[in-house]
Structure formats: structure tokens, C-alpha cells
């Protein structure tokens, strides 16, 4: 069963209601529309830029997470940001729809789901890398290369920043996770010290 979503020119955007969770449904709808219009890569670039901005800019983080900002204000602020970022009309309309439906809190999850679907279409494996600090392109490429060797397939890397990790990385590939963060190591040390006392 498909429910039609309409907003500012998005008349063909459809959501499959059989899937669980808001993010996968919205991401699938955007993916199908981008695929139909030959804009998969353009939308992916837009979404990656949005994701980086949300991670890097605290005001944008507050905007997408705050339940007290009205739909109209959130939509207007996101529209201004996307216009300045020169995002495609499809991306602008999609984010406008997300804002008007008060789903900005799930925007980064929607972005991850879209990029995962695009990776899957291309036969790539998608990896989520969480770092305490911003990684350079060289570092990201090195991680992608190492993961390619480990999993035996081309890897698309989505990097997020979480300063609470203190240092190190958390890498998620499918159901596998490697946590080499200092935060986790300190937690394990704390548990070990409690056990020894």
C-alpha cells in the first residue's frame, strides 16, 4: 500500500507503509523520486552536505532537534540554508516536507537510509564511522580502503562527529561494530577497576 505525500511540487513522492520507522519510509520515497528523475547522485551530494552541516553547526543541530520551534520557522530556516547551499529543488522540497511534518529530528537518519540504499544499488557496502574529531579526506579514504580490504567490497563511508568519544573511532558495517573509542576503553577500565576492588 502506498500513501501519497504532497508538498511544494512533490506530488509523486510515495511512502511504503509496510516498513517500520519514519526514516526508512521517507528515504525510500525520496530515493524512488530521485531515481525516476535521474537525480540520485545530485540528491546524495545535497544530503551529504546537509549531514555535514548538521554535524558541524550547533545552531543547525538545535534547529533540527528542538520541539519548540514552529513548523513554519523550521521550514523557513531550512529553506534559507538549502538555498545558500545551492541544493537541488527536489532536495529543498523534500526537506521542506520533512520540516512541515515535524520530522526534522529524523533527518540525519533519513539521510543515512538514503545513502545506504544508494550504496546497495551500486553494490557497495555502507559503513558508518563516528569520530571524536572531524576527519580529513585522506583519513576518510584510508578508512574506506581498509574497510574494502576487510569486507571484500567497495565501501561507502558516512562520517559523523561525536566529541563525547574523546578519541578513536566507532565503525559500523552492517550488523558488525568495532568500537576503539577512548570513551569505551575508559568505561571498560572503570568496570575492571570496580571488579578488582
SULGINOR-V500703 format. One record per pair of residues at least 24 apart in sequence whose C-alpha atoms are under 10 Angstrom apart, sorted by the first residue. I is the first residue (numbers start at 1). J is the second residue. Records with the same first field share a line. If there is no record, write none. Layout:
I: J / J
This chain:
2: 29
4: 29
5: 29 / 97
6: 93 / 94 / 97
7: 93 / 94 / 96 / 97 / 98 / 100
8: 89 / 90 / 92 / 93 / 94 / 96 / 97
9: 89 / 90 / 93 / 94
10: 89 / 90 / 93 / 94 / 96 / 97
12: 36
13: 94
21: 106 / 109 / 110
22: 103 / 106 / 107 / 109 / 110
23: 103 / 105 / 106 / 107 / 108 / 109 / 110 / 111 / 112 / 113 / 114
24: 106 / 109 / 110 / 111 / 112 / 113 / 114 / 117
25: 110 / 113 / 114
26: 94 / 97 / 98 / 103 / 106 / 107 / 109 / 110 / 111 / 113 / 114
27: 94 / 107 / 109 / 110 / 111 / 112 / 113 / 114 / 115 / 116 / 117
28: 110 / 113 / 114 / 117
29: 94 / 114
30: 90 / 91 / 94 / 110 / 111 / 114
31: 113 / 114 / 115 / 117 / 118
32: 114
33: 90
34: 90 / 91
35: 118
37: 90
39: 88 / 90 / 91
40: 114 / 115 / 118
41: 115 / 118
42: 87 / 88 / 90 / 91
43: 87 / 88 / 89 / 90 / 91 / 92 / 111 / 114 / 115
44: 91 / 111 / 112 / 114 / 115 / 118
45: 87 / 88 / 91 / 115
46: 82 / 85 / 86 / 87 / 88 / 90 / 91 / 92 / 111
47: 87 / 91 / 95 / 107 / 108 / 110 / 111 / 112 / 114 / 115
48: 108 / 111 / 112 / 115 / 158 / 159
49: 82 / 85 / 87
50: 78 / 81 / 82 / 85 / 87 / 91 / 95 / 107 / 108 / 111
51: 107 / 108 / 109 / 111 / 112 / 158 / 159 / 160
52: 108 / 134 / 158 / 159 / 160 / 161
53: 81 / 85
54: 107 / 108 / 160
55: 108 / 134 / 159 / 160 / 161 / 162
56: 134 / 160 / 161
61: 104 / 105
62: 105
63: 104 / 105
64: 99 / 102 / 103 / 104 / 105 / 106 / 107 / 108
65: 102 / 103 / 104 / 105 / 106 / 107
66: 104 / 105
67: 102 / 103 / 104 / 105
69: 102
70: 99 / 100 / 102
71: 96 / 97 / 98 / 99 / 100 / 101 / 102 / 103 / 104
72: 96 / 99 / 100 / 102
73: 99 / 100
74: 98 / 99 / 100 / 102 / 104
75: 99 / 100 / 101 / 102 / 104
76: 100
78: 104
108: 160
111: 158
112: 158
115: 156 / 157 / 158
116: 156 / 157 / 158 / 174
118: 156
119: 154 / 155 / 156 / 157
120: 156
122: 154 / 156
123: 153 / 154 / 155 / 156
124: 148 / 152 / 153 / 154 / 155 / 156 / 157
125: 151 / 152 / 153 / 154 / 155 / 156 / 157 / 173 / 174
126: 153 / 154 / 155 / 156 / 157 / 158 / 172 / 173 / 174
127: 155 / 156 / 157 / 158 / 159 / 171 / 172 / 173 / 174 / 176 / 177
128: 156 / 157 / 158 / 159 / 160 / 170 / 171 / 172 / 173 / 174 / 177
129: 157 / 158 / 159 / 160 / 161 / 169 / 170 / 171 / 172 / 173 / 177 / 178 / 179
130: 158 / 159 / 160 / 161 / 162 / 163 / 165 / 168 / 169 / 170 / 171 / 172 / 179 / 181
131: 159 / 160 / 161 / 162 / 163 / 164 / 165 / 166 / 167 / 168 / 169 / 170 / 171 / 180 / 181
132: 160 / 161 / 162 / 163 / 164 / 165 / 166 / 167 / 168 / 169 / 170 / 181 / 182 / 183
133: 160 / 161 / 162 / 163 / 164 / 165 / 166 / 167 / 168 / 169
134: 159 / 160 / 161 / 162 / 163
135: 159 / 160 / 161
143: 171
147: 171 / 173
